[in-house]
Amino acid sequence: MAVKVKIGDRVELIEMDDTWTNLKTGDKGNVFKIDENQELIWVNWDNGEQLALLIGIDRFKVIKKK
């Protein structure tokens, strides 16, 4: 699956099905690692969390390209 996000991009969360996080719709962060083999986009979120988005499952949008 081709990833349409790059390291350094700023993203905004639309939807995530993870009950163990404090993230909510509208939270923003910066992409610092992409693991296409495991389908993960790692994000340093502005709330201090470091949590991956699951490619094809979690919904997000790129709000600023690097």
C-alpha positions as CSV (number, residue, x, y, z in Angstrom):
1,M,0.0,0.0,0.0
2,A,1.4,3.4,-1.0
3,V,1.6,5.9,1.8
4,K,0.6,9.4,1.0
5,V,2.5,11.0,3.9
6,K,6.2,11.6,4.5
7,I,8.4,12.1,7.5
8,G,8.0,15.7,8.7
9,D,4.4,16.1,7.5
10,R,1.9,17.5,10.0
11,V,-1.3,15.4,10.4
12,E,-4.7,15.8,12.0
13,L,-6.6,12.9,13.5
14,I,-10.0,12.3,12.1
15,E,-10.8,8.9,13.7
16,M,-8.9,6.2,15.6
17,D,-10.3,3.1,17.2
18,D,-8.0,2.9,20.2
19,T,-9.5,3.1,23.7
20,W,-6.1,3.3,25.4
21,T,-5.2,6.7,24.1
22,N,-6.2,10.2,25.1
23,L,-6.2,11.3,21.4
24,K,-9.4,12.7,20.0
25,T,-10.7,14.0,16.7
26,G,-8.8,17.2,15.7
27,D,-5.6,16.4,17.5
28,K,-2.5,17.2,15.6
29,G,1.1,15.9,15.4
30,N,4.2,15.4,13.3
31,V,5.2,12.2,11.5
32,F,8.6,11.0,12.6
33,K,8.7,7.4,11.2
34,I,6.9,5.3,8.6
35,D,6.9,1.5,8.7
36,E,5.2,0.3,5.5
37,N,5.9,-3.3,6.3
38,Q,3.9,-3.1,9.5
39,E,1.5,-0.5,8.1
40,L,2.3,2.1,10.8
41,I,2.8,5.9,10.6
42,W,4.5,7.0,13.8
43,V,3.4,10.5,15.1
44,N,4.7,12.7,17.9
45,W,1.3,14.2,18.9
46,D,1.0,17.7,20.4
47,N,-0.5,16.2,23.6
48,G,2.9,14.5,24.3
49,E,1.8,11.0,23.1
50,Q,4.0,9.1,20.7
51,L,1.5,6.8,18.9
52,A,1.3,5.2,15.5
53,L,-1.6,5.5,13.0
54,L,-2.6,2.2,11.4
55,I,-2.5,2.6,7.6
56,G,-5.9,1.7,6.2
57,I,-7.7,1.7,9.6
58,D,-7.2,5.0,11.4
59,R,-8.3,8.1,9.5
60,F,-6.3,11.3,9.3
61,K,-5.4,14.1,7.0
62,V,-2.2,15.8,6.1
63,I,-2.5,19.5,7.0
64,K,1.0,20.6,6.2
65,K,3.5,18.9,3.9
66,K,7.2,18.9,4.7
